[in-house]
C-alpha cells in the first residue's frame, strides 16, 4: 500500500493507529461512496463491521492508489 509521509505521521495518533491496513484496502477496493475533491484528491467511504459498522473515510491522492489520510467519519451519511 502506497502512503504519503503525512499519513505515516498521523498514523501514530492513538485514534488512527487502530485502523488496520486491511480495512483501508477494503475501502479503496469496494467503497460505498466516492467523491472527488476540488484539489483532485479522492474520498472513499465504507462501513467496517469489525468496528461496530463505523464508516471509515480514506483520502487518496489523484493517482487513486496513494493513501493520504484515513479516519472514522462520524458524519457519514449513506
C-alpha positions as protocol buffer text, in pm:
chain_id: "A"
residue {
  index: 1
  type: UNK
  ca { x: 0 y: 0 z: 0 }
}
residue {
  index: 2
  type: UNK
  ca { x: 145 y: 334 z: -106 }
}
residue {
  index: 3
  type: UNK
  ca { x: 116 y: 613 z: 152 }
}
residue {
  index: 4
  type: UNK
  ca { x: 220 y: 975 z: 198 }
}
residue {
  index: 5
  type: UNK
  ca { x: 450 y: 1099 z: 474 }
}
residue {
  index: 6
  type: UNK
  ca { x: 150 y: 1284 z: 620 }
}
residue {
  index: 7
  type: UNK
  ca { x: -40 y: 955 z: 652 }
}
residue {
  index: 8
  type: UNK
  ca { x: 258 y: 789 z: 819 }
}
residue {
  index: 9
  type: UNK
  ca { x: 281 y: 1076 z: 1068 }
}
residue {
  index: 10
  type: UNK
  ca { x: -91 y: 1084 z: 1156 }
}
residue {
  index: 11
  type: UNK
  ca { x: -97 y: 705 z: 1189 }
}
residue {
  index: 12
  type: UNK
  ca { x: 100 y: 747 z: 1511 }
}
residue {
  index: 13
  type: UNK
  ca { x: -205 y: 904 z: 1683 }
}
residue {
  index: 14
  type: UNK
  ca { x: -389 y: 659 z: 1912 }
}
residue {
  index: 15
  type: UNK
  ca { x: -722 y: 706 z: 1732 }
}
residue {
  index: 16
  type: UNK
  ca { x: -557 y: 633 z: 1396 }
}
residue {
  index: 17
  type: UNK
  ca { x: -322 y: 353 z: 1497 }
}
residue {
  index: 18
  type: UNK
  ca { x: -618 y: 115 z: 1546 }
}
residue {
  index: 19
  type: UNK
  ca { x: -708 y: 137 z: 1174 }
}
residue {
  index: 20
  type: UNK
  ca { x: -585 y: -177 z: 1001 }
}
residue {
  index: 21
  type: UNK
  ca { x: -429 y: -174 z: 653 }
}
residue {
  index: 22
  type: UNK
  ca { x: -683 y: -444 z: 559 }
}
residue {
  index: 23
  type: UNK
  ca { x: -969 y: -204 z: 633 }
}
residue {
  index: 24
  type: UNK
  ca { x: -810 y: 74 z: 429 }
}
residue {
  index: 25
  type: UNK
  ca { x: -762 y: -162 z: 135 }
}
residue {
  index: 26
  type: UNK
  ca { x: -1128 y: -269 z: 170 }
}
residue {
  index: 27
  type: UNK
  ca { x: -1243 y: 94 z: 145 }
}
residue {
  index: 28
  type: UNK
  ca { x: -1017 y: 160 z: -154 }
}
residue {
  index: 29
  type: UNK
  ca { x: -1133 y: -154 z: -335 }
}
residue {
  index: 30
  type: UNK
  ca { x: -1507 y: -154 z: -253 }
}
residue {
  index: 31
  type: UNK
  ca { x: -1627 y: 189 z: -142 }
}
residue {
  index: 32
  type: UNK
  ca { x: -1989 y: 261 z: -56 }
}
residue {
  index: 33
  type: UNK
  ca { x: -1942 y: 615 z: -184 }
}
residue {
  index: 34
  type: UNK
  ca { x: -1676 y: 818 z: -364 }
}
residue {
  index: 35
  type: UNK
  ca { x: -1630 y: 1191 z: -413 }
}
residue {
  index: 36
  type: UNK
  ca { x: -1363 y: 1389 z: -595 }
}
residue {
  index: 37
  type: UNK
  ca { x: -1240 y: 1693 z: -403 }
}
residue {
  index: 38
  type: UNK
  ca { x: -1168 y: 2022 z: -579 }
}
residue {
  index: 39
  type: UNK
  ca { x: -794 y: 1957 z: -537 }
}
residue {
  index: 40
  type: UNK
  ca { x: -827 y: 1623 z: -722 }
}
residue {
  index: 41
  type: UNK
  ca { x: -797 y: 1402 z: -418 }
}
residue {
  index: 42
  type: UNK
  ca { x: -1045 y: 1117 z: -388 }
}
residue {
  index: 43
  type: UNK
  ca { x: -1263 y: 1049 z: -83 }
}
residue {
  index: 44
  type: UNK
  ca { x: -1394 y: 696 z: -35 }
}
residue {
  index: 45
  type: UNK
  ca { x: -1609 y: 554 z: 244 }
}
residue {
  index: 46
  type: UNK
  ca { x: -1706 y: 204 z: 357 }
}
residue {
  index: 47
  type: UNK
  ca { x: -1853 y: 50 z: 671 }
}
residue {
  index: 48
  type: UNK
  ca { x: -1624 y: -157 z: 892 }
}
residue {
  index: 49
  type: UNK
  ca { x: -1826 y: -434 z: 1063 }
}
residue {
  index: 50
  type: UNK
  ca { x: -1536 y: -515 z: 1299 }
}
residue {
  index: 51
  type: UNK
  ca { x: -1566 y: -161 z: 1442 }
}
residue {
  index: 52
  type: UNK
  ca { x: -1941 y: -162 z: 1514 }
}
residue {
  index: 53
  type: UNK
  ca { x: -2013 y: -78 z: 1149 }
}
residue {
  index: 54
  type: UNK
  ca { x: -1849 y: 263 z: 1173 }
}
residue {
  index: 55
  type: UNK
  ca { x: -1771 y: 444 z: 847 }
}
residue {
  index: 56
  type: UNK
  ca { x: -1406 y: 467 z: 751 }
}
residue {
  index: 57
  type: UNK
  ca { x: -1310 y: 754 z: 519 }
}
residue {
  index: 58
  type: UNK
  ca { x: -995 y: 714 z: 312 }
}
residue {
  index: 59
  type: UNK
  ca { x: -844 y: 1006 z: 120 }
}
residue {
  index: 60
  type: UNK
  ca { x: -639 y: 910 z: -184 }
}
residue {
  index: 61
  type: UNK
  ca { x: -413 y: 1126 z: -396 }
}
residue {
  index: 62
  type: UNK
  ca { x: -509 y: 1196 z: -757 }
}
residue {
  index: 63
  type: UNK
  ca { x: -340 y: 871 z: -869 }
}
residue {
  index: 64
  type: UNK
  ca { x: -621 y: 676 z: -699 }
}
residue {
  index: 65
  type: UNK
  ca { x: -385 y: 449 z: -505 }
}
residue {
  index: 66
  type: UNK
  ca { x: -170 y: 654 z: -264 }
}
residue {
  index: 67
  type: UNK
  ca { x: -332 y: 685 z: 79 }
}
residue {
  index: 68
  type: UNK
  ca { x: -309 y: 1036 z: 223 }
}
residue {
  index: 69
  type: UNK
  ca { x: -546 y: 1003 z: 520 }
}
residue {
  index: 70
  type: UNK
  ca { x: -779 y: 751 z: 686 }
}
residue {
  index: 71
  type: UNK
  ca { x: -1014 y: 805 z: 978 }
}
residue {
  index: 72
  type: UNK
  ca { x: -1354 y: 708 z: 1114 }
}
residue {
  index: 73
  type: UNK
  ca { x: -1608 y: 962 z: 990 }
}
residue {
  index: 74
  type: UNK
  ca { x: -1880 y: 1037 z: 1246 }
}
residue {
  index: 75
  type: UNK
  ca { x: -2072 y: 1250 z: 996 }
}
residue {
  index: 76
  type: UNK
  ca { x: -2100 y: 995 z: 716 }
}
residue {
  index: 77
  type: UNK
  ca { x: -2449 y: 962 z: 569 }
}
residue {
  index: 78
  type: UNK
  ca { x: -2523 y: 694 z: 310 }
}
